């Protein structure tokens, strides 16, 4: 879930990333900084990934897969640059402008989901053409994060107490999610969700976390939506995460009786509505990310809280090979 770029430095932006303008799972810290060799990379890192990509699903010419090669990651980084910097309001540094890629020190330790467009076979006329990367997602498992600098979400929200309070839960951070503008459809979102859910089940994940974004750095412009989330979707006490005090913006801007529910739901970014529908909660307080021009919220989705009706379509946690049904998704 979907749950996303952080200030001072990836997308479940449930950039956290940009799937839609106005909601991205945020890129991580140090955007634009090159890979660093001093990090001790885990066995599932980019080094030595020569095996073929792992395919999680396909709808017509679109396919979602787990990248295995550095070249595939670089293609995802170019897509992220196009969405985050050229289309949206992120400000690139000199290195990012030269490389035309969105990259940071988290990329080598994360796994990367890609949505590829293989094109219309009737138009290829027997010639091989490299599939186009039209969507991307970045995933960071807790065991890998603990070997390095932790989750990037920690830069905006104090997630350490939650993780310490849930020692029997495996956390997976979702971020760096983006989809090329012509492909922002229900079909692409279904594939991304199918890939994420298959990955979470494959690694026995218990909790998905991340940051989701509203466009702009004026929280008052989203007072209705933020207040609605505060009053209706605030995480239970044992799942609640609070924004760091020096960054925190109170989401409780309107009393419950002043909130028009229909208008508030309409004001929510599509992915926020999708994840809430599945069973996600939000954290305490919003954070303004000036570098990326967004207002961020924390999203947590415990697997145990997911609406069971979605298991019939995407598979239950204990049924890894259960097929997903095309034409349905929680993110519509």
N, C-alpha and C positions, 0 to 999 in steps of 0.2 A: 504494500500500500504505500504508491504510489508514492512510506508514507512517506527530499528532497534534500542554490549556492549559499553558503553561510557568510556572514560578515567577517571580513578578515580572511576569508579564504573560500551537489550534489547531490538521484533522485532517484522512500516510500520515503530535496524538496523530497503518509498516506494520504537540491534543487535537487531528504527530501528530495527535480525535476521537473525542456518544458513541454509537457504534453499539450497544454492549451495555454495561450496567453492568459495570464492571470493565475495560473497554477502550475508550478513546476516542482519537481523534486530537486532540491537544491544541490548544486555542485559543492564540493568540499572546500576545505581551507586551502589557501595558497593557490588559487586558480591562476594558471599561466606559469607556474613554477615547473621546472623540468623534473623528470624522474631522478631520484637520488640513489646512488649505488650503495650508500652506507646502510640502508635498511636490510634487515635479514628477512628475505622473502620466504613465505611458507611454501609447502610442497605444491600447492595449487596455484602458485603465482604464474606470472607471464613467462618466467624462465622455463625453458624446456617444454613449452606447450606445442608439441608437434602432432598430437593426436587430432583427429578430425573434430569439427564442432559437434556439440551435442544438441540434437534437434528435439525441441519440446512440443512443437505443434505446427500446423499449417492450415491456412484457410485460403483456398484458391492459389494465387501466385505469391501470397505472403507467407513467410515462415519465421518462427521465432526459434533462436538457437543460443547456446552458450558459447561465447567466443573462446578460442584456444590460441590464437596467434596474435603477436604484437601488431601485425598489419591490420587485423580486424579491429583492434582497440583504437588504432590511429584513425581508422575510418569513422568509428563512433565519436572520437574526439572532434573530428572535423564537423560532423553533424551537430554536436553540442555547441560548437563555436557559432555555427550558422544560426541556430535557434536562440541561444542565450545572448550572444553579442550582436549579431546582425539584425535579428528580428525583435528581440526584447531589449531591455534597458541595461544589461550588464556592461561594465566598463572594462575592456581588456587592458592588460599591461603590455609593455613593449614586446616581450617574448611571444605572448599569445597573438599579437597583431602580426608578427613576422611568420609564425608557424601556421596561423589560421586554424589552430587547434585549441580546444579547451582541455588542459591537462593539469594534474596536480600530483602530489606525492601519494595520494590514496590509490590512484589508478593501478599501480603494480600489485597491490595486495587485495584488490577487489576482484570479484567475478563480474562479468559483463554479459548482459542479455542483449541480443541484437534482433531487430525485425528487418528481414531482407525482402526486397521485391525482386522476384526472379523474372518478372516480365511476362508478357504474353507469348507463349511458345509459338503461336502462329506467325508472329512477327519476327522471330529470330532467323528464320530461313536457314536453319542448319548451322548457324554461326554461334559460337559460345560467347556469351557476354557476362561479365561479372555482375552478380546481383547487386542491387543498390541498397545501401543501408538507409532505412527510412525511420527507424526507431531505435532507441537505446535505453538501457536501464543499468544501474550499477548496484551491486549487492555486497554487503560486508558482514561476514559472520562474526559472532562474538569471540570465538576462539582465535580467529585471525586478528581481530582488533586488539585483543589483549596482548598479543605479541608485539604490537607496535605502539601507536599513540592513541589507541582507543577509537571511539566513534566520533565522527566530525560533528554530530549533533550536540555534543558536549560543549561546543564553543558558544552555543546560544542557550541551551537548557541544561539544568543540573540533573542529568540522567543517572549519575552514579548511585544515589540512594535507591532508586527503583531497581537497578540491576543487582545491587547488593541484597535487596530485600527478596529477590526472586532467584536464589541460587540454583534452583532446580529447573529454571526456564532457560532455553537457548534463544538469544536475541539475534535478529537479523535486521540490519539497517538497509533501507531502500533509499536510493538517491540517484542523482544525475539523469533523471528520466526526461526524455525529449522525443518528440515525433515531428517529422517534417510536415510542414503546413498542409500540403495536399492530401496527406494520409491521416489526418486527424479525424478518424471515423470510428464508429463502434467496432468495426471489424479489427482494426489495429489495436484498439484498447483491449479487446478480448484476448488477442494473442499475447500482449504484454502481461495481462493478468494470468493467463494460462502458464506462461513461462515462469512468472514469479511464484505462483502457487506450486508448480511442479518442483521448483528449486527449494522452496521452503519445506515441502514434504520430504524431498530427497535428503535434506540435511537435518531432518527432525527438528525444524524450527518451531518454537512455541510462541514467539512474540515478534511482530514486525513493527519497527519504529521509523520515524523520519520527520522531516519538516515540510509542510505545505505552504504555498505562498499566495498572497493576494497581490495584485499589481499596485505599485506606488508606495510611497513612504509616508503617507498621511493616514494613520489608522482611523481617524474620524470619518474618512470617506467610506469606511467599511463598518461603521458603528452598528448598523442593523445586523449584519451577518455575524460580526464578532460577538455581539451581545447574545444573539440567538444561540451560538455555539456555547458560550459560557453558561447559559441557563439550561440548555437542553442536552449538551453532549460533553460536559466536563467529566473527565475520567473519575471513577470512584477513588476514594482516598488511597487505597492500596495500589492504584495504578497511576496516580497523579504525579506529573512532572511539572516543576515550576521554572519559568524563565529566570536566568540570572538577574539579580536585583538591579544591577546597573544598566540592564538592557530592557527590563520588563515594562510593557505597556499594558495597563489594565484592560481586559476585554469587556468588562462589565460597564458598558457605557450607557445602557438604557435599561430601565426596569422591565421586568417580565410583562407587565400589563401594557406597556407601550409598544411591544413587538408584534408586528403583523407577520404571522408565521408564513403565509403564502409569499409575501414579498421577501422575507428573509431567505427562504429556500431558493427563490429565484436569484438572489444576490450571491449565493454561494458558488464558487468555482465548481465546474463539473466533477472533477475528481474528488473534491471534498464531499460532495453529495454522494458520490459512489461509494467511498469508503465508509461513510456514516451508515449507509444502507447495509453494508456488509456487517458492521458491528464495531467500528472503530470509535475511539474517544479522543478528545483533545486535551492538551495540557493547560496549565494555569498561566495566562499571560501571553501576549504577542511580542515579537521582536522585530524592530526595523532594521533591515539590511540595506544600508545606503549604497554599498558597492553594486548590488544587483537591483536596486530600485524596487524592493518588495517589502511587504509586511508578512512575517512568517508566523505560523502556528505549529505547535508540536502535535503529532498524531501518533497514537499507539493502538495497535490492533492485536490483542491476544487471540491466538488461534481458538482458544476455548470459548471466546465470545463471538466468533463468527456465526452468522445466521446459518443454521443447518440446511436451509433450503438451497444454499449455493453449493453444498457438497454434492447434490444430485447432478450438478452440471460440471463441476470442476474436480470432483473426487474428494472423498473424505481424507483426513490426515493419515489414516491407517490403510489407505488403498492407493498406493503410489501409482499404480498403472491404470487407474480408472480413467476412461477417456473423457475429454472435455467436449461439450456439445457446441458446435459452431452456431452462431446466431444468438448467443446469450452471453451476457456479462454483467457483472455488478457495477461496471463503470460507465453505464450509459446515462 
